[in-house]
Amino acid sequence: MTSNRKIPARHRRISLGPLNCKEYEKHKNKIAVIMGNFMLRHLNRLYQEFDGDMVQAIVLGEIGHHNITNYFSGDEAQPGMDDSLWDTPIPWQNLRPCNAFSISEATGIPRETVRRKIAVLARKGWVKRSPKGEVVITSAVQKYFIGGFNLQTCEDLLQTAERIRRFANSDDAHSK
């Protein structure tokens, strides 16, 4: 299935650091399997966490990422934004709100579908809606995901990256 949907700029150019293209070409099928295994494990975990509603997961992710853009520039936190600050009410009061239209534009998901997903997320306590239709995540999202789910994803991602690195950046990878 091919989509004519425009890919957001932030998804077009992602660099994982130096990559030996010759070694990648030599091992691209093994690397594809390793990447696929990671993605399937992650997608299955998301499927479980969101009771099979992957669109809900995408909508929540887009809301959260939009909300925190005031606090991050690229991969770097703004000065004074260490992790302990998120345990206080300050950053939660200053999130950059978004709305169903902006989430629909960012994802290509129809606006009415986004609105329905926002309503479900609000019932779970994971987002708040203002009377003007602005949406922000709540600290409940952090409490729910930042521990076990994100920790497991991070560990799995780092292990996967190391497996890929062995093939993509090493002349002797074919012997492993």
C-alpha positions in Angstrom: 0.0 0.0 0.0 1.5 3.3 -1.1 0.6 6.6 0.5 0.7 10.0 -1.1 0.9 11.6 2.4 3.7 14.0 2.9 6.4 12.8 5.4 7.0 15.3 8.2 10.5 16.8 8.0 11.5 15.4 11.4 11.1 11.9 10.0 13.1 12.3 6.8 16.7 12.8 8.0 17.7 10.7 11.0 21.4 10.0 11.6 22.6 7.2 13.9 26.2 8.3 13.7 28.9 6.9 11.4 27.8 4.0 9.3 30.2 1.9 7.2 28.1 1.7 4.0 30.2 -1.1 2.6 29.7 -3.2 5.7 26.0 -2.2 5.8 25.6 -3.4 2.2 27.4 -6.7 3.0 25.1 -7.4 6.0 21.9 -5.4 5.1 19.6 -8.5 5.3 20.8 -9.5 8.8 20.5 -5.9 9.9 17.0 -5.7 8.4 16.0 -8.8 10.5 17.5 -7.4 13.7 15.7 -4.0 13.1 12.5 -5.9 12.3 12.7 -7.9 15.4 13.1 -4.8 17.6 10.2 -3.0 15.8 7.9 -6.0 16.2 8.7 -6.4 19.9 8.0 -2.6 20.4 4.9 -2.5 18.3 3.5 -5.6 20.2 4.2 -3.9 23.5 2.4 -0.7 22.3 -0.5 -2.8 21.1 -0.8 -4.4 24.6 -0.4 -1.0 26.4 -3.1 0.6 24.3 -5.5 -2.4 24.2 -4.9 -2.8 20.4 -5.5 0.8 19.5 -2.3 1.9 17.7 -3.8 5.1 16.5 -4.4 6.1 20.2 -0.6 5.5 20.8 0.3 7.7 17.9 -2.0 10.5 19.0 -0.6 10.4 22.6 2.9 10.4 21.3 2.4 13.4 19.0 0.6 15.3 21.8 3.5 14.7 24.2 6.2 15.5 21.7 4.4 18.7 20.7 3.9 19.7 24.3 7.5 19.4 25.4 9.1 21.3 22.5 9.5 24.4 24.7 11.9 22.4 26.9 14.0 20.7 24.3 16.1 21.9 21.3 17.0 18.9 19.2 18.3 16.3 21.6 19.3 18.8 24.3 17.2 20.0 27.2 17.0 23.7 27.7 19.2 25.1 30.5 17.9 24.2 33.9 15.7 21.4 32.7 17.2 18.4 34.5 15.1 15.3 35.1 14.3 16.3 38.7 12.4 19.3 37.5 9.7 17.0 36.0 8.9 15.9 39.6 7.6 19.4 40.3 4.5 21.1 38.8 6.5 23.8 37.0 7.1 22.1 33.6 3.6 20.6 33.5 2.1 24.1 33.9 4.1 25.4 30.9 3.6 22.7 28.3 3.0 24.0 24.7 -0.6 23.0 24.0 -1.8 21.5 20.7 -5.2 20.7 19.2 -6.9 18.0 17.1 -6.2 19.9 13.9 -2.4 20.1 14.5 -2.2 16.4 15.5 -4.2 15.5 12.4 -1.9 17.6 10.2 1.2 16.1 11.8 0.0 12.5 11.4 -2.4 12.4 8.5 -5.0 10.8 10.8 -8.4 12.4 10.2 -9.3 15.1 12.6 -12.5 13.5 13.8 -10.5 10.3 14.6 -8.0 12.4 16.5 -10.8 14.0 18.5 -12.2 10.6 19.5 -8.8 9.4 20.5 -8.2 12.6 22.6 -11.5 11.9 24.4 -10.4 8.3 25.2 -7.0 9.6 26.5 -8.8 12.3 28.6 -10.9 9.6 30.2 -7.7 7.7 31.1 -6.4 10.9 32.7 -3.4 11.0 30.2 -4.4 14.3 28.6 -6.3 17.4 29.6 -8.4 19.5 27.3 -9.1 23.2 27.7 -12.4 24.8 26.8 -10.7 26.2 23.7 -9.8 22.6 22.5 -6.1 22.8 23.6 -4.6 19.5 24.7 -1.7 18.7 27.0 -0.4 15.5 28.5 -0.6 15.0 32.2 1.9 13.8 34.7 0.0 10.5 34.7 1.6 9.7 31.4 5.1 10.1 32.9 4.2 7.9 35.9 2.7 5.2 33.6 5.3 5.0 30.9 8.6 6.4 32.2 9.4 3.5 34.5 9.0 -0.1 33.2 7.8 0.5 29.7 10.4 3.1 28.7 13.2 1.4 30.6 12.4 -1.9 28.8 12.3 -0.1 25.4 15.6 1.7 26.1 17.4 -1.5 27.1 16.0 -3.3 24.0 16.9 -0.4 21.8 20.5 -0.3 23.0 20.9 -4.0 22.7 19.5 -3.9 19.2 21.8 -1.0 18.3 24.8 -2.9 19.5 23.9 -5.9 17.4 23.5 -3.7 14.3 26.7 -1.9 15.1 28.6 -5.2 15.1 27.5 -5.8 11.5 27.4 -2.3 10.1 30.8 -1.0 11.4 33.0 -4.0 11.6 35.0 -5.7 8.9 34.9 -9.0 10.8 31.2 -9.0 11.5 30.5 -11.6 8.8 32.3 -14.1 11.1 29.9 -13.5 14.0 
